[in-house]
């Protein structure tokens, strides 16, 4: 049977001599990769290597642009404008798109990283800047955004293809946002709990918030964090469960 939803993972998030995650092996268990573009992590060598590997393994290729914050891994919020969001996204995703084109592939999607993702999920102006950049990358390029957030609204406003994203290993607030990583219990550490949450979102379109409220959610694509030490083992389990 075919898998019932897309599984994506953030990759290429090392820098220079510093390595993170087992990207090459994880590519065997996902259907989409989000490749860091150099601002929060990543570098040209990693970008090129992962693009070539993804094409070889028939995995969809996406750009993973972040805020210009290597020291903070792109997880610290910044006060930026709608135009900044547009430029930051177009600049980074455009660089990855060039590597994809040179390798004979096609850029499939854009998924913002970290603070840029979370800020745009709440701020319609930033979401519009990102959505406009995705539109200018090509009519077939898809925006991956937090399910039910401003990123989804902005994409629909200007007719950008959009896939609503859910997370297996993150807790949700009552409003449908991700619980900040600084808050206790924000990350689900146990594989079985994360697997249970993923299956419920995929099969029933429901997730339970951190304080016990049930929230309706659309799940087009599921994120597995590649920087998790158990990412490959969890990806194997989730891929099997979602068939």
Buried (B, 14 or more C-beta within 10 A) or exposed (E): EEBEBBBBBBBBBBBEEEEBBEBEEBBEBBBBBBBBBBBBBBBEEBBBBBBBBBBEEEBBBBBBBBBBBBEBBBBEEBEBEBEBBBBBBBBBBBBBBBBBEEBEBEBBBBBBBBBBBBBBBBBBBBBBBBBBBBBBBEEEBBBBBBBBBBBBBBBEEEEBBBBBBBBBBBBBBEEBBBBEEEEEEBBBEEBEEBBBBBBBBBEEBEBBBBEEEEBEBEBBBBBBBBBBEEBBEBBBBBBEBBE
